[in-house]
């Protein structure tokens, strides 16, 4: 189910709340908005406002049932069942991300984002596997994405091919893209793109070295 008129800022905070709940689920039955906010780095009033978009989950004077709220947030974020993901660009960064995600999926029963396909132009990689995940050529995106029910993708290709890669993924049916290429993508259709530019973030952090 999709809720309308909810800002991306709200959606970005939901995984923070989910992480806190996962951390405390074996220690306590309930949690207050104050506790949840403190641990997530968010004001308690904002916690209550964020959650109110999706329903009534807490009780005044009691707080939120940890297990119940965890289950509800997982449903809201569509994490209550496996999501198939692909990664395009098995260079140094792509290789590291692929191995991390595969290990996380195998070791963490509540991590439901499953990496099922990799793509790269390197002929020495195409046809091989990485941690049992098959590696295809990008020309096969149109066939592999629907065949493997891929809904999400990570792009770790050079900037000069990132745009065409994003378009190919969108046209094949991918609904969400995490882009590590240092370029803003213009993707047609109802596809959500999140950019993770490591160089920009490092340059931003450099400012604080001298403060």
N, C-alpha and C positions, 0 to 999 in steps of 0.2 A: 504493500500500500504506500502511496506517495502523498505526503502532506504538502499543500500548496502554500505559497507566500512565506516560506521559511527561509531565512537567509543562510548563506553558506557558513557564516560565522557560527551560527547555532549548530549546524551539522558538524563543524570542525571540533566543537567542544564535546560532543557526545562520546567519541572514542576515549577522551580523557576521563570522563566519568566511568566508562566501562572498564578502563584500566584500573582505576581506583577500586571498583567493586571486585574485580578479579583478585586484587591484592589483599582485600580484607575478608573475602567470603569464608575463609576457614577460621577467622578470628572472631567474627561478630555476626549477629543475626540481622541487626538493623543499623542504619546510619542516618545521621541528621544532615540537613543541607549545609550546616556549618562545617561538619566533618568532611563531607564530600567536596565542598568548595575549597576548604583549606588544603586538602590533599591534591586537588586538581589545579590549584592556583587560580580559582575563580571565586568571585564574591557569592556568598550564599543566596542573595536575592536573585542573582543571575542564574544560579543553578535551578532555583524554583521556577523562574520564568522560562528557561530553556525546556525543562521537562513538561511544563504546562501546555506547550504547543501540542504534545502528543497524548495527553490524558492526565488523569489524576492517579498518581502512583504512591503518594505518601499520606500519612495520617498526622494531624496536628498533635504535637507532644510526643509522638513516637518516632517519626521520621520515615525512612524508606526501608522496606524489606529488601535486604541485599540480594538474595537469590532471585526474587521476583523482578526487581528493577534490572538486574543483569540480563535476565531472559527477555524482558521487554525491549531493552536497548539493542540487544542482538537482533531481535525481529525488526525493529525500526531501521537498523543499518543493513538489513538483509544478510546478517552473518549467522543466521540460524541453520543454514545449509551451505554446502560447498559452492564456492564461486570459482569458475575456471578462468585462469589468467594466462596470458602469453607475454613473452618478453622478446623484443626485437633489438638485436645488437649484442652479441655474445663476446664483447671485448673484455677488458679488465674489469670495468664497472659492472657490466651485464653479467659476467661470470660470477662475480662476488654476490650480486643481488640474487641470482638464480640459486646459488648454493644456500644462501641464507634462507630464502623463502621455502625451499624444499625441506631443509632441516627443521624450520619452524613448524611447517605443516605436519611433518612426521612426528615431532616430539610434543607438540602442544595440541591436545584434543579440542580446544576451543578456538583454534586458529583455522578458519575455514576457507581461506583464499588459497586455492590449489594451482600451482604453476604446472600447466599441462603441455605447453609447446614453446619452443625457442626458435628464433629466426636469425639467420646470419648469411652474409654473402660469401664468406670464406669457404671455398670448396673443400678445404680440409676438415671443416666442421659439419657441413651439410650431410645428412645421412647418419651422423653419429649421435650419441646421446651424452647428456651431462646429468649425472645422478639419476639415470634412467629416464630423463626427459628428452624426447626426440627433438632434433634440430633440423629445421626446414629452411629452404631458401625463401626470401621475402616474396618472390613471385608466387609462392603457394599460399599466401595469406588469404586470398579470396576463397580458397577451397578448404583450408584447414580450420579457420575460425568458426564457420558454421558447423563443420563436421564434428569439432571437438567442443562445441557449445561454449566458446570463449566469449566472456562478457566484459573482461577488463584486460588492460595491457599496460606494459611498461616499455617506454622508448628510451634506449641508450645508444642511439646511433649518432654519427656526426651531424652537425647542424645543417649541412647542405642537402641531406636526404631526410631530415626529420619531418618536414611538411608532407612530402609524398607518402612517407610511412604512416603518418597519422591519418591521412585521407584514405589510404588503403585499408587500414584497420577499421575506420568508421564505416566505409562502404561495405565491409565484410560483416558488420553487425556488432562490433565492439561498442559498448555504451559508456565506458569510462577509461581515461588514459592518464597515466602518471608519466610526465615528460621530463627526462633528465637532460635532454639536448638544450644548449643555450640559445634557444630561439622560441618566440611565441608562435604557437600553432593556430592556424585558422581552419577549424574542422567543421565541415558541413553537418547539418542534422542536429539531433538532440543528443550530443555527446559531451560529457563533462570532462574538461581537461584541467589537471593540476600540474603546475610547473615546479620542479625542484632543481634550481640552478645552483650547484655547489660553489662555483666560482664567485657568484654574487654574494652568497651567504658568507663565505670566507672573507671577502672584501669588507662586508658590513661588520663582521666581528672584529676585523683588524682595527677599526675605529676605537674600540673599547680597550685596546692594549695600552693606549696612552692616557686613559682617563683615570 
